[in-house]
Amino acid sequence: MADINAIAEQIQGLTLLEASQLDKILEEKIGVSAAAAVAAAPAAGAAAAAAPVEEKTGFSVILTGVGANKINVIKAVREVTSLGLKEAKDLVDGAPKPVKEGVNKEEAETIRKKFVDAGATVEVK
């Protein structure tokens, strides 16, 4: 029987392209996708069996809760977007709503921090 730990180490060392190719080969030979293998595998082996997912390049910042300081949250919305006062207030009142979409990871984290500092709760997807 093959040494499972050695196989797991080899899988962890794969590049994204190699992992994708491995996934396709396993689908052809065994008829099982990596997603199904992860669901069937025990938790310890699940991370090693799964093909790595491509890192997202576009993130959305979604306002999920306003908190106690609504005025600061409206100011943060206006600072992050080009919305006027009424539009920013409507966005805050209509939470949960996306504030900014298609931004990179660093910008999404910066926006998230501004909203958390203003007392709001946000989600980055």
C-alpha positions in Angstrom: 0.0 0.0 0.0 1.2 3.5 -0.8 2.4 5.8 2.0 -0.5 8.1 2.5 1.6 10.8 4.2 4.0 10.9 1.3 1.2 11.3 -1.2 -0.3 14.1 1.0 3.0 15.9 1.0 3.3 15.6 -2.8 -0.2 17.0 -3.3 0.5 20.0 -1.0 3.6 20.8 -3.1 1.7 21.0 -6.3 1.3 24.3 -8.2 -2.2 25.5 -9.0 -1.9 24.3 -12.6 -0.6 20.9 -11.5 -3.4 20.5 -9.0 -6.0 21.3 -11.7 -4.4 18.7 -14.0 -4.5 16.1 -11.2 -8.1 16.8 -10.6 -8.9 16.3 -14.3 -6.9 13.0 -14.4 -8.7 11.7 -11.3 -12.1 12.6 -12.8 -11.2 10.7 -16.0 -9.6 7.6 -14.3 -11.8 7.2 -11.2 -14.9 9.2 -12.2 -14.9 11.2 -9.1 -14.2 15.0 -8.8 -12.1 16.5 -6.1 -15.2 18.1 -4.5 -16.8 14.7 -4.1 -13.5 13.3 -2.7 -13.4 16.0 -0.1 -16.9 15.3 1.0 -16.1 11.6 1.4 -12.7 12.0 2.9 -12.1 12.3 6.7 -11.4 15.8 7.9 -7.6 15.2 8.3 -7.2 14.1 4.7 -9.7 16.5 3.2 -7.3 19.4 2.9 -4.7 17.3 1.2 -7.2 15.6 -1.2 -8.8 18.9 -2.4 -7.5 20.6 -5.4 -6.6 24.2 -4.5 -9.1 26.8 -5.5 -7.9 29.8 -7.5 -7.5 32.9 -5.4 -10.2 35.4 -6.0 -9.2 38.7 -7.5 -12.5 40.6 -7.1 -14.1 41.0 -3.7 -17.3 42.6 -2.6 -17.7 44.5 0.6 -21.2 44.1 2.0 -22.7 46.2 4.8 -24.5 43.7 7.0 -25.2 45.9 10.1 -25.1 49.6 11.0 -24.5 49.5 14.7 -25.2 52.3 17.1 -23.4 55.1 15.3 -25.3 55.4 12.0 -23.9 58.9 11.2 -20.3 57.6 11.2 -21.3 54.7 9.0 -23.0 57.1 6.5 -19.7 59.1 6.5 -17.7 55.9 5.8 -20.1 55.0 2.9 -19.6 58.5 1.4 -15.8 58.3 1.8 -15.6 54.9 0.1 -18.1 55.6 -2.7 -19.0 58.6 -4.7 -22.6 58.6 -3.4 -24.3 61.7 -2.2 -25.7 62.1 1.3 -29.2 60.8 0.5 -27.9 57.8 -1.5 -25.5 56.9 1.3 -28.2 57.2 3.9 -30.5 54.9 1.7 -27.7 52.4 1.4 -27.2 52.3 5.2 -30.9 52.1 5.9 -31.3 49.2 3.4 -28.5 47.1 4.9 -27.5 44.4 4.1 -26.3 45.8 0.8 -23.1 45.7 -1.1 -21.0 48.9 -0.6 -18.3 48.2 -3.2 -17.9 45.3 -5.6 -15.0 44.1 -7.7 -12.2 45.5 -5.6 -8.9 43.8 -4.8 -8.2 42.1 -1.5 -6.1 45.0 0.0 -8.8 47.6 -0.9 -11.5 45.3 0.5 -9.7 45.0 3.8 -9.1 48.8 4.0 -12.8 49.4 3.4 -13.8 46.7 5.9 -11.5 48.4 8.6 -13.1 51.8 7.9 -16.6 50.4 8.5 -15.6 48.4 11.6 -14.0 51.6 13.0 -17.3 53.4 12.3 -19.2 50.8 14.3 -20.7 48.8 11.4 -20.5 45.2 10.6 -19.4 44.2 7.1 -18.7 41.0 5.2 -16.0 40.6 2.5 -17.0 38.1 -0.1 
